[in-house]
Amino acid sequence: MAGEEINQKLLTKTVEAEGEEVPLKSKIWTETKKMWVVAAPATFTRFSTFGINVVSQAFIGHIGSTELAAYSLVFTVLLRFANGVLLGMASALETLCGQSFGAKQYHMLGVYLQRSWIVLIMCAILMLPIFVFTTPLLELLGQEAYIAEVGGTISLWLIPVMFSSIASYTCQMFLQAQSKNVLIAYLAAASMTIHLFLSWLWTIKYRYGIPGAMISTILAYWIPNIGQLFFVTCGGCRETWKGFSFLAFKDLWPVVKLSVSSGAMLCLELWYNTVLVLLTGNMENAEVAIDALSICLNINGWEMMISLGFLAAASVRVSNELGRGNAKGAKFAILVTVATSFLLGVLLFLVFLFLRGKIAYLFTENLEVVHAVSDLSPLLACSILLNSIQPVLSGIFPRDFPLLMNKLVNISLVDKQTGVALGAGWQSIVAYVNIACYYLVGIPVGVVLGYVFGMQVKGVWIGMLFGTFIQTIILVVITYRTDWDKQVVLARNRVNRWYKPAAEPEEQSLLSS
């Protein structure tokens, strides 16, 4: 009976102003303000956080070319692999928190956060061996022995960085769902400033080498995370954090399955660059090739943090509108967010076309590497333009759909009468798009151009660009054909399924905030 009342209450939640006529200019302005509340701090936070890696790479590059190649390999291959798993496993939290907040089930956000912590810590512990046995692993993957040896030293320093990602990803998603992520931006700015100073002090002035650069990197990653944890647990989120709860240990297996399903797409996307760097490591003059590709990938990744800020805005806005039962609002939020991101992408496309190889001097003084980066610059600019659309479109689909690998053959993806893909299958479709475009199109094209036609690292990048282009086109079509009214029903069903009475977490609290 209580469940029916809850269901009825949620199903009748609609946007009061949905039927009212509002001028288009006012609608755009209102939605833009809502978008920037999430996008601005999220973009700045991601830009600053990824900037920690860029700063580390720049200072390590001035230590030596071998150190730069080793750091690039370890960061791109091992840490990105681990972070891909952790971010993917954490991504279900973004949708659950966003939709629960939209449905005013505030007390459940803290429980979801704690469940994610438990799952992610267990996952990180299982991945520790790849950081401990890095040298033989890189050699097994065909990398040069002297680069793998330095990489083995660097990887041990990155273990604390991996664990910092757990607090970073989960707290950011928890706070973004409530539009309370301005604090994260301030912490990220402070961390970036400290990192710049300490990196200069320990690697340039006192010449402590790799240890100096890595200690600064660890501190830079942990400073904002400690601040976020303190804010969440010590009174900054009184409605959504009710203390540590026994509910966090309940239904962990469904959370694991949910996380695996939601993380498949993100993992595939993040691991794509890992494969590209490994391919480059087997080319002629591997050190220069890895240095050039990693510099361009990091510039590309740094710029993508802007798009990921808009991804966060799209995910939060769409989740909130679906939770409120407003399909039109969800579609309009997508349109405004994608258009804004694309305009910024065009601007950055022109900037990087103008800069070409000049930016490489920030990372190295090796002229061979600088010339290689200059050759890749037009392709880098094109990648930046595509990145302004593709990640944002990837972020609008609810990520807690059924397991990606569940019933691969039997799942019905298309309604034969309407021609519209079923809502429960969208996430699987997007994951299939990633697999096909990245691994069946991008990498094979890159291998053929790079090895068969002798284009080397440029051929690998063209393959990556071609795969991303195909993916973007398909995601545009999927977005256009989505039945958003059906997504409203699915969102309500998810909130109802995970709902717990508001008093329950308080009664089972282990530690009151």
Secondary structure by P-SEA (a helix, b strand, c coil): caaaaaaaaaaacccccccccccaaaaaaaaaaaaaacaaaaaaaaaaaaaaaaaaaaaaaaacaaaaaaaaaaaacaaaaaaaaaaaaaaaaaaaaaaaaaaccccaaaaaaaaaaaaaaaaaaaaaaaaaaaaaaaaaacccaaaaaaaaaaaaaaaaaaaaaaaaaaaaaaaaaaccaaaaaaaaaaaaaaaaaaaaaccccccccaaaaaaaaaaaacaaaaaaaaaaacccccccccccccccccaaaaaaaaaaaaaaaaaaaaaaaaaaaaaaaaccaaaaaaaaaaaaaaaaaaaaaaaaaaaaaaaaaaaaaaaaccaaaaaaaaaaaaaaaaaaaaaaaaaaaaacccccccccccaaaaaaaaaaaaaaaaaaaaaacaaaaaacccccccccccccccccccccccccccccaaaaaaaaaaaaaccccaaaaaaaaacccccaaaaaaaaaaaaaaaaaaaaaaaaaacaaaaaaaaaaaaaaaaccccccccccccccc
